[in-house]
């Protein structure tokens, strides 16, 4: 099996990752998924306890912080920003309407 240059680099950096940590939500499963990190890569190790196989997947660090967010998190943030802007517009319209009503209902001052 031939490895690409990127795969070779990820394999060379694997010892730098240190210990793989299993998040609490993954503990006690048949397939234990754990993670480790080096300067250039994020490693995911899946250990299948039923047949004792190990799969290690290497991911390059994201270029931008938002690249690391799952899509649903980005959508939730965008939706909450849109809702906040919509609420602000509705409040501004309500304030403008109420100030117009005050002008219309106020009694004129005598000359």
C-alpha positions as CSV (number, residue, x, y, z in Angstrom):
1,X,0.0,0.0,0.0
2,X,1.4,3.4,-1.0
3,X,0.7,6.4,1.2
4,X,0.3,9.9,-0.2
5,X,2.7,12.6,1.1
6,X,-0.1,14.0,3.3
7,X,-0.7,10.6,4.8
8,X,3.0,10.1,5.4
9,X,3.2,13.5,7.1
10,X,0.2,12.6,9.3
11,X,1.8,9.3,10.2
12,X,5.1,11.0,11.1
13,X,3.3,13.5,13.4
14,X,1.3,10.7,15.2
15,X,3.8,10.3,18.1
16,X,3.6,14.0,18.8
17,X,-0.2,13.6,19.5
18,X,0.5,11.9,22.8
19,X,-2.4,10.1,24.6
20,X,-5.8,9.5,23.0
21,X,-8.6,10.8,25.2
22,X,-12.1,9.2,25.2
23,X,-14.9,11.7,25.7
24,X,-17.4,10.7,28.4
25,X,-20.2,10.3,25.8
26,X,-18.0,7.6,24.0
27,X,-17.1,5.6,27.1
28,X,-18.5,2.2,27.6
29,X,-19.3,1.6,23.9
30,X,-18.4,-1.4,21.8
31,X,-16.5,1.0,19.5
32,X,-14.4,3.4,21.6
33,X,-13.8,6.6,19.7
34,X,-11.0,8.7,21.1
35,X,-9.1,11.8,20.0
36,X,-5.6,13.2,20.1
37,X,-4.0,16.3,18.6
38,X,-0.6,17.3,17.3
39,X,0.5,20.7,16.0
40,X,-0.7,19.9,12.5
41,X,-3.3,17.2,12.8
42,X,-6.3,16.1,14.8
43,X,-6.5,12.3,15.2
44,X,-9.6,10.2,15.7
45,X,-9.0,6.6,16.8
46,X,-11.8,4.0,16.6
47,X,-11.2,0.8,18.6
48,X,-13.7,-1.9,17.9
49,X,-13.7,-4.1,20.9
50,X,-15.7,-6.9,19.2
51,X,-13.0,-7.7,16.6
52,X,-10.1,-5.7,18.2
53,X,-9.5,-3.6,15.1
54,X,-8.2,0.0,15.3
55,X,-8.8,2.7,12.7
56,X,-7.0,6.0,13.0
57,X,-8.2,8.9,10.9
58,X,-6.1,12.1,10.6
59,X,-7.7,15.5,9.9
60,X,-5.7,18.7,9.2
61,X,-6.4,21.6,11.5
62,X,-8.9,24.0,10.1
63,X,-7.6,27.2,8.5
64,X,-10.3,29.3,10.1
65,X,-12.1,28.8,13.5
66,X,-15.5,28.6,11.9
67,X,-14.4,25.8,9.5
68,X,-14.3,23.5,12.6
69,X,-17.9,24.2,13.6
70,X,-20.5,21.6,12.5
71,X,-22.9,22.9,9.9
72,X,-25.9,22.9,12.3
73,X,-24.1,25.2,14.8
74,X,-23.3,27.7,12.0
75,X,-27.0,27.6,10.9
76,X,-28.2,28.1,14.4
77,X,-25.9,31.1,14.9
78,X,-27.1,32.6,11.6
79,X,-30.7,32.0,12.4
80,X,-30.4,33.6,15.8
81,X,-28.8,36.7,14.3
82,X,-31.6,37.0,11.7
83,X,-34.2,36.7,14.4
84,X,-32.5,39.3,16.6
85,X,-32.4,41.7,13.6
86,X,-36.1,41.0,12.9
87,X,-37.0,41.7,16.5
88,X,-35.1,45.0,16.4
89,X,-36.9,46.1,13.3
90,X,-40.3,45.2,14.8
91,X,-39.5,47.1,18.0
92,X,-38.4,50.2,16.0
93,X,-41.6,50.1,13.9
94,X,-43.6,49.7,17.1
95,X,-41.8,52.7,18.8
96,X,-42.4,54.8,15.7
97,X,-46.1,53.9,15.5
98,X,-46.6,54.7,19.2
99,X,-44.9,58.1,18.9
100,X,-47.1,58.9,15.9
101,X,-50.2,58.0,17.9
102,X,-49.0,60.3,20.8
103,X,-48.7,63.2,18.3
104,X,-52.1,62.6,16.9
105,X,-53.9,62.3,20.3
106,X,-52.2,65.2,22.1
107,X,-54.3,68.3,22.5
108,X,-53.0,71.4,20.7
109,X,-51.7,74.1,23.0
110,X,-53.6,77.4,23.0
111,X,-52.0,80.3,21.3
